[in-house]
Amino acid sequence: MKRIFEITLGILTAIGAFVDIGDFVASAATGSRFRMGVAWVVVLGTITIVLFAEMAGRVAALSQRASFDLVRERFGPRLGGVNLLASFAVNLLTLAAEIGGLALVIEVLTGLNYLFWVVPLGVAVWFVMWRVKFTWMERIFGLTGLALLVVVFGVWHAGADWHDLLHSATHPAVPSTETHAVYWYWVVSMFGATITVYEPFFFSSGAIEEKWGRQDLLVNRVNTYFGFSLGAVISLGLMALAAIYLYPRGISVDTLSQASLPVSAIVGKGGLVLLLIGAFAAFFGAALETGLSAGYIVCQYFGWPWGKMFKPKEAPRFHLVVIVTLVGALLLVQSSINPIKLTEFSIVLVAVAAPLTYLPILLLANDPRYVGDKTNSRATNTAATIVFALMVVAAIAAIPLLLITKGGG
Amino acid sequence: MLQGLASARTCLAILTLISVASCVGPARTFDVYASRAENSVEQAQSAVQTTLAAIDVAVAKQAFAPFVSITIQDANETVDGAESGFASIQPPDQASDELRQEVLPVLSDASDAIALARIAARRVDVESLAQLRPRLTDLSRQLDQLVEELT
């Protein structure tokens, strides 16, 4: 039973980080524009995040220190500082996007403008981070997020032509109404949405909070393999529903309500309720992860006490960083920037910043001083090097594509 | 210190480029103008189809009222943005003037029809929503024809 509950860390990370607002929007948007033509990116991104999150968890479990703590020690304050700045900036944008996404979910449930909900939601996120125990946080939001599996039911219920969907996934084509630049912009966005940079940091810090050790390496592996794969299934389900219902109608997803329309039309009111509950839990989980990650990375870099396990008076700077980051994110959303546009920008910036945050994890996982005899296998290193090279290409292409396509066309 | 300033300048430049990327620039040739028209028509088509789908789920009682209302409100904002964005572009030549006269009335009609749907959805008036369906279907056909002409 204990082991089952331990798996929830993986599920929370997967549901809350994999299927966050960025993934929700990118999956539905790409499905509505390219059918399953971007599905291969979800697979590639999942392999990437599985590889690197497993490494981050392994490093944490064996060294008893989280990734950012080691980044500074191993790479020095300057490179560590650049890494910190990039990760923090992307983290802040992502947190703002998640809170915006939460507010949009409440908006479609109540009909009241999303801006009305931003501050109360910010307070709720802070309260949960402050008062709710880490394990309960995982269980509540991770497991409630499983309601998102309704999209998989939706694909089955729609009587989808599986052969056609598979053909679309294995033979990606750019429709006549789209340009190749727009297609590649969405490829990079989808990749950014899948490999969000805070995931490995949250995962490794969470492992320390849960007091993982060598005996938990199996749990680490199961969490990453099972949790992120589950997230990928949901992501592909969202894409498939958009491909089935929105693409033939010429509906291009720009809003959360459009992304939810297929479930409403195919599964009905109950399905829509499940989708929105699942989305709320997933976005809330992601907001918790990004908010906590902000505190984790800053405190780990400066060597301050960190973690939810400490009370505010024991780790005041950790709790202060979390609050200040949260307030910054709230101000960003409250400034009435469109949360979906913010999300789209944030996932592109994730693609830009990813190599900077992923490279140290790859190096640390190969350093016997931190992982002893559990360094990466040759197969892991080969796979990680290939996906890292692709990550670098995506990072270089991201901003030019953003400019050429004017933010996705 | 200097390095920090350089990083800040780089960040500012990237943010400015990102902001500029979202703006509507001038159209200097007919081809560019036609491409902008195509984008606007596609956005309007997406909004009209979204409204039609929202009406369908409302009539079939497959969604709750606030969801339908917000979906159509979002579609209304999209079509308004497409219409005002296209209207703000200066047509560069005679052919562009003619294209403008062909496209703008359809965008305007789409905007009006979706606004009516938004009002009906806000009042949870499913009957009025259903009555708007034929008009929106006809608009969708006109937008389809425009896309075909422009592609």
Interface residues (C-beta under 8 A of the other chain):
Chain A: L85 E107 V108 L109 T110 G111 S176 T177 Y245 R249 G250 I251 S252 D254 T255 S257 Q258 S260 L261 S264 A265 G268 K269 L272 K341 F345 I399 L402 L403 K406 G407 G409
Chain B: S7 I14 L17 I18 V20 A21 S22 N39 E42 Q43 Q45 S46 Q49 T50 L52 A53 A54 D56 V57 K61 Q62 A63 F64 A65 P66 F67 S69 I70 T71 D74 T78 R122 D144 V147 T151
